């Protein structure tokens, strides 16, 4: 009998990528969770063969019903939706934390569940001794703690996914290389050094699925609270900009500005992004460590060898 793979956030970037890993396999049936099954994106998933089911992360009962019979669940939350709606990082952390706890509670209440994959991020606050508090990490970290401390049976079935830098992040205004006619170059402003180490997933819709498949196929290695780094390549921030420039047949220059100037340039968003980049700048490879010192599995540990490169992702990306 085919196992049911239930994917939360099915119309988002991570959800689409996970669905692509299972949708054509006779060993699995894909159940796509969305708030609007009748949307164009929902209908497109149905056309691919997914069972499209209505649920809301703010409604625990709807999640329990949507998860019924699931063998594998992929859970993800979207900090930036409440961040935009409320214009408040504190409120967004509160909303995301509750949504993530709802997902964990609904997964724990699913008797058929074999594997829970939870999309989260490292605990920057703990790793930096409280120096770097990144709101869009904080809610996820609170959910991590809830699973570890309050749901031991679910923890035994859980893999924590750390999804790294998206290729299309450079389309966000605060990271976009901007054409400056007076110098004949694209200029990218940043409050971090060009030597800042960046892990990337490239095109998340193309690459996350390979990790999801590998995790599901190796449950003895990946369940029980294992952490997986969803990264295909590493680049220095300045080199990443130059890779983009070469792909696009242009020239680019990285210009470092103060943290204060960066934050003032993009109110609210500037603070959110600056603290993340400053954390990566200061801690480098250590920013992708577990706060408890445990091992972090990577693509080599899982045998993930087929993925689209960052260069290929940039080729198809328009600003």
C-alpha beads as a LAMMPS data file, in Angstrom:
LAMMPS data file: protein, C-alpha beads

319 atoms
318 bonds

1 atom types
1 bond types

-500.0 500.0 xlo xhi
-500.0 500.0 ylo yhi
-500.0 500.0 zlo zhi

Masses

1 110.0

Atoms # bond

1 1 1 0.000 0.000 0.000
2 1 1 1.287 3.455 -0.902
3 1 1 2.309 5.616 2.030
4 1 1 0.668 9.008 2.430
5 1 1 3.125 11.917 2.373
6 1 1 1.394 15.016 3.701
7 1 1 2.989 18.321 2.805
8 1 1 2.141 21.524 4.683
9 1 1 2.629 24.785 2.787
10 1 1 2.119 22.844 -0.410
11 1 1 1.890 25.909 -2.659
12 1 1 5.033 27.521 -1.196
13 1 1 8.623 27.062 -2.332
14 1 1 9.592 24.365 0.161
15 1 1 6.294 22.546 -0.155
16 1 1 6.458 22.429 -3.946
17 1 1 9.971 21.056 -3.781
18 1 1 9.050 18.303 -1.338
19 1 1 5.999 17.329 -3.392
20 1 1 8.150 16.987 -6.511
21 1 1 10.188 14.289 -4.748
22 1 1 7.225 12.001 -4.172
23 1 1 4.471 12.867 -6.651
24 1 1 5.631 10.456 -9.382
25 1 1 6.488 7.517 -7.142
26 1 1 3.960 4.661 -6.893
27 1 1 5.253 4.017 -3.374
28 1 1 3.681 7.265 -2.131
29 1 1 0.463 9.246 -2.256
30 1 1 0.887 12.985 -1.862
31 1 1 -1.544 14.992 0.230
32 1 1 -1.092 18.723 -0.269
33 1 1 -2.242 20.991 2.574
34 1 1 -3.367 24.500 1.696
35 1 1 -5.830 27.102 2.983
36 1 1 -7.345 27.459 -0.478
37 1 1 -7.650 24.203 -2.470
38 1 1 -9.635 25.974 -5.202
39 1 1 -6.817 28.445 -5.937
40 1 1 -4.899 28.178 -9.185
41 1 1 -1.905 26.782 -7.291
42 1 1 -4.100 24.245 -5.509
43 1 1 -5.713 23.138 -8.742
44 1 1 -2.279 22.763 -10.341
45 1 1 -1.272 20.367 -7.568
46 1 1 -4.460 18.382 -8.050
47 1 1 -3.692 18.143 -11.773
48 1 1 -0.334 16.581 -10.876
49 1 1 -2.132 13.891 -8.902
50 1 1 -1.954 15.267 -5.370
51 1 1 -4.867 15.046 -2.955
52 1 1 -5.437 18.701 -2.077
53 1 1 -6.832 19.200 1.428
54 1 1 -8.004 22.300 3.278
55 1 1 -6.370 23.153 6.619
56 1 1 -5.244 26.251 8.502
57 1 1 -2.161 26.362 10.742
58 1 1 -4.112 28.509 13.189
59 1 1 -6.778 25.782 13.536
60 1 1 -5.512 22.683 15.337
61 1 1 -8.664 20.671 14.637
62 1 1 -8.344 21.248 10.889
63 1 1 -4.730 20.039 10.967
64 1 1 -5.604 16.888 12.893
65 1 1 -8.278 16.084 10.315
66 1 1 -5.951 16.837 7.402
67 1 1 -3.174 14.647 8.845
68 1 1 -5.406 11.600 9.411
69 1 1 -3.831 8.477 7.935
70 1 1 -0.512 10.175 7.117
71 1 1 2.708 8.175 7.295
72 1 1 5.101 11.044 6.551
73 1 1 4.434 14.730 7.305
74 1 1 6.483 17.718 6.176
75 1 1 5.795 20.755 8.353
76 1 1 6.758 24.345 7.598
77 1 1 5.655 27.777 8.808
78 1 1 5.946 31.216 7.219
79 1 1 7.226 33.888 9.607
80 1 1 7.003 36.599 6.967
81 1 1 3.250 36.372 6.463
82 1 1 2.403 37.580 10.020
83 1 1 5.485 39.837 9.932
84 1 1 3.994 41.711 6.968
85 1 1 0.436 41.578 8.288
86 1 1 1.265 42.943 11.752
87 1 1 4.416 44.953 10.937
88 1 1 5.850 43.507 14.124
89 1 1 8.598 40.888 14.576
90 1 1 7.374 40.153 18.115
91 1 1 3.860 39.385 16.923
92 1 1 5.195 37.314 14.029
93 1 1 7.273 35.200 16.437
94 1 1 4.181 34.666 18.580
95 1 1 2.060 33.604 15.603
96 1 1 4.726 31.356 14.079
97 1 1 5.428 29.660 17.409
98 1 1 1.774 28.803 17.906
99 1 1 1.416 27.562 14.339
100 1 1 4.476 25.342 14.693
101 1 1 3.181 23.932 17.971
102 1 1 -0.164 23.210 16.308
103 1 1 1.670 21.284 13.591
104 1 1 3.584 19.277 16.194
105 1 1 0.447 18.559 18.204
106 1 1 -1.461 17.438 15.131
107 1 1 1.437 15.251 14.002
108 1 1 1.734 13.707 17.475
109 1 1 -2.000 12.919 17.372
110 1 1 -1.656 10.983 14.078
111 1 1 -1.443 7.249 14.973
112 1 1 -0.170 6.204 11.543
113 1 1 2.752 8.676 11.558
114 1 1 6.194 7.201 10.898
115 1 1 8.245 10.281 10.109
116 1 1 7.853 14.004 10.841
117 1 1 10.097 16.441 8.965
118 1 1 10.081 19.891 10.535
119 1 1 11.587 22.860 8.640
120 1 1 13.444 25.011 11.129
121 1 1 16.709 26.940 11.593
122 1 1 19.686 26.985 13.996
123 1 1 19.366 28.566 17.422
124 1 1 21.292 31.782 16.789
125 1 1 20.468 33.180 20.204
126 1 1 21.941 30.173 22.006
127 1 1 24.951 29.866 19.703
128 1 1 25.835 33.539 20.190
129 1 1 25.211 33.649 23.929
130 1 1 22.219 35.932 23.423
131 1 1 23.998 38.440 21.201
132 1 1 22.102 37.673 17.978
133 1 1 18.342 37.289 18.320
134 1 1 16.887 36.703 14.851
135 1 1 13.078 36.835 14.963
136 1 1 12.483 34.541 11.984
137 1 1 14.669 31.933 13.714
138 1 1 13.169 32.436 17.196
139 1 1 9.663 31.034 16.649
140 1 1 11.043 27.935 14.943
141 1 1 13.504 27.438 17.800
142 1 1 10.641 27.610 20.301
143 1 1 8.863 24.867 18.369
144 1 1 12.078 22.796 18.344
145 1 1 12.189 23.064 22.123
146 1 1 8.513 22.102 22.402
147 1 1 9.092 18.945 20.358
148 1 1 12.228 18.028 22.308
149 1 1 10.819 18.786 25.761
150 1 1 7.088 18.090 25.482
151 1 1 6.647 15.512 22.721
152 1 1 9.166 12.666 23.228
153 1 1 7.186 10.201 21.105
154 1 1 7.065 12.688 18.239
155 1 1 10.771 13.506 18.679
156 1 1 11.569 9.833 18.066
157 1 1 9.999 10.239 14.612
158 1 1 11.322 13.742 13.850
159 1 1 13.978 15.119 11.511
160 1 1 14.871 18.797 11.824
161 1 1 15.520 20.451 8.434
162 1 1 17.765 23.544 8.305
163 1 1 17.038 25.114 4.913
164 1 1 19.746 27.551 3.822
165 1 1 19.929 30.610 1.520
166 1 1 17.519 30.649 -1.434
167 1 1 18.930 31.709 -4.815
168 1 1 15.965 34.039 -5.306
169 1 1 16.761 35.968 -2.115
170 1 1 18.668 38.346 -4.371
171 1 1 15.327 39.536 -5.754
172 1 1 14.394 40.995 -2.350
173 1 1 15.026 44.785 -2.347
174 1 1 17.515 44.684 0.534
175 1 1 19.673 42.080 -1.275
176 1 1 19.139 43.099 -4.907
177 1 1 22.194 44.169 -6.936
178 1 1 21.026 47.535 -8.290
179 1 1 22.239 48.950 -11.608
180 1 1 24.096 52.212 -11.043
181 1 1 24.603 53.981 -14.379
182 1 1 27.183 56.452 -13.109
183 1 1 29.699 53.662 -12.406
184 1 1 28.411 51.150 -14.938
185 1 1 27.947 48.375 -12.394
186 1 1 25.353 46.638 -10.291
187 1 1 25.869 47.568 -6.649
188 1 1 24.870 45.399 -3.704
189 1 1 24.793 47.016 -0.266
190 1 1 25.433 44.956 2.838
191 1 1 26.176 45.478 6.523
192 1 1 28.411 42.399 6.531
193 1 1 31.819 41.544 5.083
194 1 1 32.061 40.176 1.544
195 1 1 33.983 37.302 3.185
196 1 1 30.849 36.206 5.060
197 1 1 30.323 32.456 4.562
198 1 1 27.010 31.603 2.902
199 1 1 25.429 28.164 2.675
200 1 1 22.856 27.930 -0.118
201 1 1 20.135 25.568 -1.272
202 1 1 20.094 27.275 -4.684
203 1 1 16.620 26.892 -6.181
204 1 1 14.729 25.432 -3.227
205 1 1 11.933 24.096 -5.441
206 1 1 14.503 22.042 -7.377
207 1 1 16.778 20.889 -4.550
208 1 1 14.894 20.353 -1.308
209 1 1 13.158 17.267 -2.696
210 1 1 16.407 15.302 -2.963
211 1 1 17.016 15.853 0.752
212 1 1 13.427 14.932 1.641
213 1 1 13.722 11.674 -0.309
214 1 1 17.063 10.828 1.268
215 1 1 15.738 11.471 4.763
216 1 1 12.653 9.302 4.248
217 1 1 14.725 6.496 2.747
218 1 1 17.174 6.466 5.686
219 1 1 14.912 6.683 8.766
220 1 1 17.354 4.938 11.104
221 1 1 19.885 7.691 10.414
222 1 1 17.542 10.685 10.287
223 1 1 14.764 10.202 12.851
224 1 1 15.123 10.688 16.600
225 1 1 15.816 14.398 16.388
226 1 1 18.564 14.346 13.764
227 1 1 19.388 17.706 12.186
228 1 1 19.982 17.958 8.429
229 1 1 21.677 20.931 6.766
230 1 1 19.866 21.562 3.482
231 1 1 22.809 23.037 1.599
232 1 1 24.254 22.252 -1.827
233 1 1 27.143 24.749 -1.932
234 1 1 29.119 27.250 0.135
235 1 1 30.249 30.662 -1.118
236 1 1 31.615 33.841 0.357
237 1 1 29.008 36.602 0.051
238 1 1 31.147 38.648 -2.329
239 1 1 31.885 35.608 -4.499
240 1 1 28.188 34.806 -4.661
241 1 1 27.555 38.291 -6.044
242 1 1 30.281 37.826 -8.655
243 1 1 28.834 34.457 -9.677
244 1 1 25.479 36.146 -10.261
245 1 1 27.184 38.888 -12.278
246 1 1 29.037 36.397 -14.498
247 1 1 25.865 34.446 -15.166
248 1 1 24.024 37.636 -16.104
249 1 1 26.886 38.999 -18.219
250 1 1 27.309 42.122 -16.138
251 1 1 29.656 43.569 -13.535
252 1 1 28.923 44.030 -9.861
253 1 1 30.462 45.551 -6.777
254 1 1 29.778 44.826 -3.125
255 1 1 29.638 47.937 -0.930
256 1 1 29.723 47.527 2.819
257 1 1 27.691 49.989 4.866
258 1 1 27.162 50.302 8.597
259 1 1 24.504 48.273 10.323
260 1 1 22.790 51.525 11.233
261 1 1 22.675 52.686 7.604
262 1 1 21.378 49.312 6.410
263 1 1 18.618 49.300 9.019
264 1 1 17.606 52.882 8.236
265 1 1 17.440 52.136 4.505
266 1 1 14.820 49.412 4.946
267 1 1 12.785 50.052 8.096
268 1 1 11.643 46.866 9.863
269 1 1 13.024 44.608 7.108
270 1 1 16.491 46.071 7.522
271 1 1 16.646 45.048 11.168
272 1 1 15.353 41.543 10.433
273 1 1 17.896 40.903 7.693
274 1 1 20.812 42.787 9.292
275 1 1 20.853 40.725 12.473
276 1 1 20.864 37.483 10.448
277 1 1 23.693 38.617 8.197
278 1 1 25.716 39.929 11.137
279 1 1 25.309 36.562 12.863
280 1 1 26.581 34.719 9.788
281 1 1 29.390 37.252 9.389
282 1 1 30.625 36.799 12.946
283 1 1 30.082 33.071 13.395
284 1 1 30.716 31.684 9.909
285 1 1 30.556 27.890 9.846
286 1 1 29.715 27.876 13.564
287 1 1 26.376 29.537 12.769
288 1 1 25.229 26.174 11.346
289 1 1 26.145 24.172 14.443
290 1 1 23.758 22.628 16.940
291 1 1 23.627 24.473 20.233
292 1 1 23.868 21.097 22.023
293 1 1 27.029 20.190 20.117
294 1 1 25.437 17.270 18.294
295 1 1 26.244 16.231 14.736
296 1 1 24.605 18.002 11.808
297 1 1 24.052 15.736 8.796
298 1 1 24.784 17.140 5.353
299 1 1 24.381 16.106 1.716
300 1 1 27.429 13.842 1.896
301 1 1 26.108 12.022 4.955
302 1 1 22.834 11.400 3.135
303 1 1 24.320 10.598 -0.250
304 1 1 22.570 13.485 -1.999
305 1 1 24.434 13.956 -5.287
306 1 1 21.835 15.154 -7.783
307 1 1 20.806 18.797 -7.534
308 1 1 20.763 21.993 -9.550
309 1 1 23.737 24.292 -8.929
310 1 1 23.467 27.875 -7.764
311 1 1 24.836 28.932 -11.154
312 1 1 21.983 27.144 -12.915
313 1 1 19.477 28.720 -10.535
314 1 1 20.826 32.189 -11.332
315 1 1 20.478 31.556 -15.069
316 1 1 16.721 31.263 -14.733
317 1 1 16.325 34.097 -12.256
318 1 1 15.183 37.577 -13.249
319 1 1 15.388 40.565 -10.913

Bonds

1 1 1 2
2 1 2 3
3 1 3 4
4 1 4 5
5 1 5 6
6 1 6 7
7 1 7 8
8 1 8 9
9 1 9 10
10 1 10 11
11 1 11 12
12 1 12 13
13 1 13 14
14 1 14 15
15 1 15 16
16 1 16 17
17 1 17 18
18 1 18 19
19 1 19 20
20 1 20 21
21 1 21 22
22 1 22 23
23 1 23 24
24 1 24 25
25 1 25 26
26 1 26 27
27 1 27 28
28 1 28 29
29 1 29 30
30 1 30 31
31 1 31 32
32 1 32 33
33 1 33 34
34 1 34 35
35 1 35 36
36 1 36 37
37 1 37 38
38 1 38 39
39 1 39 40
40 1 40 41
41 1 41 42
42 1 42 43
43 1 43 44
44 1 44 45
45 1 45 46
46 1 46 47
47 1 47 48
48 1 48 49
49 1 49 50
50 1 50 51
51 1 51 52
52 1 52 53
53 1 53 54
54 1 54 55
55 1 55 56
56 1 56 57
57 1 57 58
58 1 58 59
59 1 59 60
60 1 60 61
61 1 61 62
62 1 62 63
63 1 63 64
64 1 64 65
65 1 65 66
66 1 66 67
67 1 67 68
68 1 68 69
69 1 69 70
70 1 70 71
71 1 71 72
72 1 72 73
73 1 73 74
74 1 74 75
75 1 75 76
76 1 76 77
77 1 77 78
78 1 78 79
79 1 79 80
80 1 80 81
81 1 81 82
82 1 82 83
83 1 83 84
84 1 84 85
85 1 85 86
86 1 86 87
87 1 87 88
88 1 88 89
89 1 89 90
90 1 90 91
91 1 91 92
92 1 92 93
93 1 93 94
94 1 94 95
95 1 95 96
96 1 96 97
97 1 97 98
98 1 98 99
99 1 99 100
100 1 100 101
101 1 101 102
102 1 102 103
103 1 103 104
104 1 104 105
105 1 105 106
106 1 106 107
107 1 107 108
108 1 108 109
109 1 109 110
110 1 110 111
111 1 111 112
112 1 112 113
113 1 113 114
114 1 114 115
115 1 115 116
116 1 116 117
117 1 117 118
118 1 118 119
119 1 119 120
120 1 120 121
121 1 121 122
122 1 122 123
123 1 123 124
124 1 124 125
125 1 125 126
126 1 126 127
127 1 127 128
128 1 128 129
129 1 129 130
130 1 130 131
131 1 131 132
132 1 132 133
133 1 133 134
134 1 134 135
135 1 135 136
136 1 136 137
137 1 137 138
138 1 138 139
139 1 139 140
140 1 140 141
141 1 141 142
142 1 142 143
143 1 143 144
144 1 144 145
145 1 145 146
146 1 146 147
147 1 147 148
148 1 148 149
149 1 149 150
150 1 150 151
151 1 151 152
152 1 152 153
153 1 153 154
154 1 154 155
155 1 155 156
156 1 156 157
157 1 157 158
158 1 158 159
159 1 159 160
160 1 160 161
161 1 161 162
162 1 162 163
163 1 163 164
164 1 164 165
165 1 165 166
166 1 166 167
167 1 167 168
168 1 168 169
169 1 169 170
170 1 170 171
171 1 171 172
172 1 172 173
173 1 173 174
174 1 174 175
175 1 175 176
176 1 176 177
177 1 177 178
178 1 178 179
179 1 179 180
180 1 180 181
181 1 181 182
182 1 182 183
183 1 183 184
184 1 184 185
185 1 185 186
186 1 186 187
187 1 187 188
188 1 188 189
189 1 189 190
190 1 190 191
191 1 191 192
192 1 192 193
193 1 193 194
194 1 194 195
195 1 195 196
196 1 196 197
197 1 197 198
198 1 198 199
199 1 199 200
200 1 200 201
201 1 201 202
202 1 202 203
203 1 203 204
204 1 204 205
205 1 205 206
206 1 206 207
207 1 207 208
208 1 208 209
209 1 209 210
210 1 210 211
211 1 211 212
212 1 212 213
213 1 213 214
214 1 214 215
215 1 215 216
216 1 216 217
217 1 217 218
218 1 218 219
219 1 219 220
220 1 220 221
221 1 221 222
222 1 222 223
223 1 223 224
224 1 224 225
225 1 225 226
226 1 226 227
227 1 227 228
228 1 228 229
229 1 229 230
230 1 230 231
231 1 231 232
232 1 232 233
233 1 233 234
234 1 234 235
235 1 235 236
236 1 236 237
237 1 237 238
238 1 238 239
239 1 239 240
240 1 240 241
241 1 241 242
242 1 242 243
243 1 243 244
244 1 244 245
245 1 245 246
246 1 246 247
247 1 247 248
248 1 248 249
249 1 249 250
250 1 250 251
251 1 251 252
252 1 252 253
253 1 253 254
254 1 254 255
255 1 255 256
256 1 256 257
257 1 257 258
258 1 258 259
259 1 259 260
260 1 260 261
261 1 261 262
262 1 262 263
263 1 263 264
264 1 264 265
265 1 265 266
266 1 266 267
267 1 267 268
268 1 268 269
269 1 269 270
270 1 270 271
271 1 271 272
272 1 272 273
273 1 273 274
274 1 274 275
275 1 275 276
276 1 276 277
277 1 277 278
278 1 278 279
279 1 279 280
280 1 280 281
281 1 281 282
282 1 282 283
283 1 283 284
284 1 284 285
285 1 285 286
286 1 286 287
287 1 287 288
288 1 288 289
289 1 289 290
290 1 290 291
291 1 291 292
292 1 292 293
293 1 293 294
294 1 294 295
295 1 295 296
296 1 296 297
297 1 297 298
298 1 298 299
299 1 299 300
300 1 300 301
301 1 301 302
302 1 302 303
303 1 303 304
304 1 304 305
305 1 305 306
306 1 306 307
307 1 307 308
308 1 308 309
309 1 309 310
310 1 310 311
311 1 311 312
312 1 312 313
313 1 313 314
314 1 314 315
315 1 315 316
316 1 316 317
317 1 317 318
318 1 318 319
